[in-house]
């Protein structure tokens, strides 16, 4: 959904500001820099926002949604038949759009690279296999993007020979492929956990990138780059890619959520209330035995937990659903053991995973409120 919204915003921006962007791009570059700097500040400061902002605004601007939307439009401009309306409108501003998207991408990588890139080199085992793969893709994308970014400025492009510039631009195909892999590595774990919004993410990205690859190859092989026959072939190929994308996204659903998000058992904790323990969440201070669910706001969205109470003591906490990213989510799970040990939610959040651990604490508190009702 974030990608679709980002594509709509990108298309609206191009429609309303395309001509101005072509004539005077500098104010737009400055705006992109300001958004990138704001993204870094928001992520590094670990500020907490209302649900609407955390769910929609931050993913679009700080987490790569808008830059991805712009790159996809630039990418598809090269797949449309020559002399078609999209090509006529987009080709004169492809460079400017790429520069804006690159600036936003640099902000995104600085914001999250503080965690992912540092851990990739300093402590790779602290990242899951898919997160490591996603981080490696990001580094490779940066190495490809920076030369493309610099040579997209007209003043730099004029100093290069046309053949040299064209050869360099071909590396963009590798960049697009890595972008698709990067998204898949991030989305698949949550999709396999049974979260259907991530299955939708896999479907949308697969539809866009597989269809692009098919249409671009057909255009490259066609003798006439603007023929009706080419358009018909591209439409048929896109239809086949949609079916393939649907098949790819259905696999996690058939998996049926067997991939557990995370669970920490009570182990040898006593089943009697520890002396001086503070039970927060109920008016009477006494928790009823049973299994209760609660939700709290994490980094990206609501975290839902299941809390088991036995003899008035918290004996088990399981995370039922979470959309928070690694390694923040895995780091945040340490707070569960702290809650179990203290038999209380009056514990500190985990440094470096403030959003996610705070969301777990809030979710447990929500569940304990239900357990404490007389």
C-alpha positions in Angstrom: 0.0 0.0 0.0 2.9 2.4 0.8 4.4 1.8 -2.6 1.0 2.5 -4.4 0.5 5.7 -2.4 4.1 6.7 -3.2 3.5 6.0 -6.9 0.4 8.2 -6.8 2.3 11.0 -5.1 5.2 10.7 -7.6 2.8 10.7 -10.6 1.0 13.8 -9.2 4.3 15.5 -8.6 5.4 14.8 -12.2 2.1 15.9 -13.6 1.9 19.2 -11.8 5.6 20.1 -11.5 7.2 18.4 -14.5 7.6 21.4 -16.7 8.9 23.6 -13.8 11.3 20.7 -12.8 12.7 20.7 -16.3 13.4 24.4 -16.4 14.5 25.0 -12.8 15.3 21.8 -10.9 17.4 23.4 -8.1 14.5 24.2 -5.7 13.3 20.6 -6.0 16.8 19.3 -5.2 17.0 21.5 -2.1 13.5 20.2 -1.1 14.8 16.6 -1.5 17.8 17.4 0.7 15.6 18.9 3.4 13.4 15.8 3.4 16.5 13.5 3.6 17.9 15.5 6.5 14.6 15.4 8.3 14.4 11.6 7.7 17.8 11.1 9.3 16.9 13.3 12.3 13.6 11.5 12.9 15.1 8.0 12.8 18.2 8.8 14.8 16.3 10.7 17.5 13.9 7.7 17.9 11.0 10.0 18.2 7.6 8.5 18.7 4.7 9.6 16.6 0.9 9.1 16.4 -0.2 6.0 14.6 -1.2 7.8 11.4 2.2 9.4 11.0 4.1 6.3 12.0 2.1 4.1 9.6 2.0 6.3 6.6 4.1 9.5 6.6 7.4 8.1 7.8 7.4 5.0 5.5 6.8 7.3 2.5 9.5 9.8 3.2 12.0 8.2 5.5 11.8 4.5 4.7 12.2 4.8 0.9 8.6 4.8 -0.3 8.8 8.0 -2.3 12.3 7.4 -3.7 11.2 3.9 -4.8 8.1 5.4 -6.5 10.3 7.9 -8.4 12.8 5.3 -9.4 10.0 3.0 -10.7 8.6 5.7 -12.9 12.1 6.5 -14.2 12.6 2.8 -14.8 9.4 2.2 -16.7 10.0 5.3 -18.9 12.6 3.2 -20.7 10.2 0.3 -21.2 7.5 2.2 -23.0 7.5 2.3 -26.8 9.4 5.1 -28.4 7.5 8.3 -29.3 4.6 7.2 -26.9 3.2 9.9 -24.6 4.9 8.7 -21.4 8.3 8.7 -23.2 7.8 12.2 -24.6 6.8 13.5 -21.2 9.2 11.6 -19.0 12.5 11.5 -20.9 13.2 15.2 -20.7 13.0 15.0 -16.9 14.4 11.5 -16.2 17.7 12.9 -15.0 16.1 15.4 -12.6 13.8 12.7 -11.2 16.7 10.4 -10.8 18.6 13.0 -8.9 15.7 13.7 -6.5 15.2 9.9 -6.0 18.9 9.5 -5.3 19.0 12.3 -2.7 16.0 10.7 -0.9 17.7 7.3 -1.1 20.9 8.7 0.4 18.9 10.1 3.3 17.2 6.7 3.8 20.5 4.9 3.8 22.2 7.3 6.3 19.1 7.1 8.6 19.1 3.3 8.8 22.7 2.5 7.8 23.7 3.6 11.3 22.2 0.3 12.5 22.3 -2.0 9.5 25.6 -1.2 7.9 27.4 -0.9 11.2 26.1 -4.3 12.3 26.8 -5.9 8.9 30.5 -5.3 9.4 30.9 -5.2 13.2 28.4 -8.0 14.2 26.8 -9.7 11.2 25.4 -12.5 13.3 23.2 -9.9 15.1 21.3 -9.6 11.8 19.0 -12.3 10.4 20.1 -13.9 7.1 17.5 -12.0 5.1 18.3 -8.7 6.7 22.0 -9.3 6.0 21.2 -10.0 2.4 19.0 -6.8 2.2 21.9 -4.7 3.7 24.4 -6.2 1.2 21.9 -5.3 -1.6 21.7 -1.8 -0.2 25.5 -1.4 -0.3 25.7 -2.7 -3.9 22.9 -0.3 -4.9 24.8 2.6 -3.4 27.9 1.8 -5.3 26.0 1.7 -8.5 23.7 4.7 -7.7 26.4 7.2 -6.8 28.0 7.3 -10.3 24.6 7.4 -11.9 23.6 10.2 -9.5 26.6 12.3 -10.3 26.4 11.9 -14.0 22.7 12.7 -14.1 23.6 16.4 -13.5 23.6 18.0 -17.0 26.9 19.9 -16.3 28.6 16.6 -15.6 27.0 14.7 -18.4 28.2 17.2 -20.9 31.8 16.4 -20.0 31.4 12.7 -20.8 31.5 11.2 -24.2 28.0 9.9 -25.2 29.1 6.3 -25.5 30.7 6.4 -22.1 27.6 7.9 -20.5 25.4 5.3 -22.2 27.5 2.4 -21.0 27.4 3.8 -17.5 23.6 4.1 -17.7 23.2 0.4 -18.4 24.3 -0.3 -14.8 20.9 1.0 -13.8 19.4 -2.4 -14.9 21.5 -4.0 -12.2 20.4 -1.4 -9.7 16.7 -2.1 -10.4 17.3 -5.8 -10.0 19.0 -5.3 -6.6 16.1 -3.0 -5.5 13.6 -5.8 -6.2 15.8 -8.3 -4.3 16.2 -5.8 -1.4 12.4 -5.5 -1.0 11.9 -9.3 -1.2 14.5 -9.9 1.5 12.7 -7.5 3.8 9.2 -8.6 3.1 9.4 -12.3 2.9 10.0 -13.1 6.6 6.8 -11.2 7.6 4.9 -12.7 4.7 6.0 -16.2 5.8 4.8 -15.3 9.3 1.3 -15.1 7.9 1.0 -11.3 7.6 -1.0 -10.8 4.4 -0.1 -7.1 4.0 3.5 -8.3 3.3 2.2 -10.9 0.9 0.5 -8.0 -0.9 3.9 -6.1 -0.9 5.5 -9.1 -2.6 2.7 -9.2 -5.2 2.9 -5.5 -6.0 6.7 -5.3 -6.3 6.9 -8.6 -8.2 4.2 -7.4 -10.6 6.0 -4.1 -11.3 9.5 -5.4 -11.6 8.8 -8.7 -13.5 6.5 -6.8 -15.9 9.2 -4.2 -16.5 11.8 -6.8 -17.2 9.6 -8.5 -19.7 8.6 -5.3 -21.5 12.1 -3.9 -21.6 13.5 -7.1 -23.1 10.7 -7.2 -25.7 11.5 -3.6 -26.6 15.2 -4.3 -26.9 14.5 -7.3 -29.2 11.8 -5.5 -31.4 12.9 -4.2 -34.8 10.4 -1.4 -34.5 10.4 0.3 -31.1 7.0 2.0 -31.5 4.9 -0.6 -33.3 1.4 -1.8 -32.4 2.8 -5.4 -32.4 5.3 -4.4 -29.7 2.6 -2.9 -27.5 0.4 -6.1 -27.9 3.4 -8.3 -26.9 4.2 -6.1 -23.9 0.6 -6.3 -22.7 0.5 -10.1 -23.0 3.8 -10.4 -21.2 2.7 -8.1 -18.4 -0.4 -10.3 -18.0 1.7 -13.4 -17.7 4.0 -11.6 -15.1 0.9 -10.6 -13.0 0.0 -14.3 -12.8 3.6 -15.2 -11.9 3.6 -12.5 -9.3 0.4 -13.8 -7.8 1.9 -17.3 -7.6 5.0 -15.9 -5.8 2.8 -14.0 -3.3 0.6 -17.0 -2.7 3.5 -19.2 -1.5 3.7 -17.4 2.0 -0.1 -17.8 2.4 0.1 -21.5 1.7 2.9 -21.6 4.2 0.2 -20.6 6.6 2.3 -18.6 9.0 4.4 -21.4 10.3 7.3 -19.1 10.6 7.0 -17.8 14.2 7.7 -14.2 14.9 9.2 -14.9 18.3 8.4 -16.3 21.7 10.1 -16.5 25.1 8.9 -19.0 27.7 9.0 -18.4 31.4 11.3 -21.4 32.0 12.0 -21.9 35.7 10.4 -18.7 36.9 8.4 -19.2 40.2 4.7 -19.6 39.9 4.0 -17.5 43.0 4.0 -13.8 43.2 7.6 -12.6 44.1 7.8 -10.5 47.3 7.6 -6.8 46.5 6.7 -7.4 42.8 4.7 -4.7 41.2 1.9 -5.8 39.0 0.8 -3.0 36.7 -2.3 -3.0 34.6 -5.2 -3.8 36.9 -7.2 -1.7 39.2 -7.1 -4.2 42.1 -3.4 -5.2 41.5 -4.4 -8.9 41.3 -4.2 -10.6 37.9 -6.7 -13.2 36.9 -5.4 -16.5 35.5 -5.9 -16.9 31.8 -4.5 -16.0 28.4 -5.0 -12.4 27.3 -4.1 -10.4 24.2 -3.0 -6.7 23.9 -1.6 -4.3 21.4 0.9 -1.4 21.5 2.4 0.9 18.9 5.9 -0.3 17.7 8.2 1.3 15.2 6.1 0.7 12.1 2.7 -0.5 13.3 0.8 -2.2 16.1 2.5 -5.1 18.0 0.1 -7.7 19.3 1.1 -10.0 22.1 -0.4 -12.9 24.0 0.2 -13.0 27.8 -0.4 -16.0 30.0 -1.2 -15.6 33.7 -0.8 -18.5 36.1 -1.4 -18.1 39.9 -1.3 -14.3 39.4 2.1 -14.4 37.7 3.1 -13.6 34.1 4.4 -17.0 32.9 4.6 -16.5 29.2 4.6 -13.7 26.6 4.3 -14.5 22.8 4.4 -11.9 20.0 1.5 -12.7 17.7 2.1 -10.0 15.1 4.7 -7.3 14.4 5.7 -5.3 11.4 8.9 -3.9 12.9 12.1 -4.4 11.0 15.1 -6.4 12.0 17.4 -6.0 13.9 15.2 -3.6 16.0 12.5 -6.3 16.5 14.9 -9.0 17.6 16.7 -6.6 19.9 13.4 -5.6 21.4 12.5 -9.2 22.4 14.9 -8.9 25.3 12.4 -6.7 27.0 10.1 -9.8 27.3 12.6 -11.6 29.5 12.9 -8.5 31.6 9.1 -8.3 32.1 9.0 -12.0 33.0 11.8 -11.6 35.5 10.3 -8.6 37.2 6.7 -9.8 36.7 6.0 -6.2 35.9 5.9 -3.8 33.0 7.9 -1.3 35.0 11.1 -2.1 33.0 13.3 0.0 30.8 13.0 0.0 27.0 15.9 -1.6 25.1 18.5 0.9 23.9 18.6 1.0 20.1 15.2 -0.6 19.9 13.1 2.0 21.8 10.1 1.9 19.4 9.8 -1.8 19.2 10.5 -2.6 22.9 8.2 0.2 24.0 5.5 -1.3 21.7 5.9 -4.7 23.4 5.7 -3.1 26.9 2.5 -1.2 25.9 1.0 -4.3 24.4 1.7 -6.3 27.6 0.2 -3.5 29.6 -2.9 -3.6 27.4 -3.2 -7.3 28.0 -2.7 -6.9 31.8 -5.4 -4.3 32.0 -7.8 -7.0 30.7 -6.3 -9.6 33.1 -6.7 -7.2 36.1 -10.4 -6.5 35.6 -12.5 -7.8 38.5 
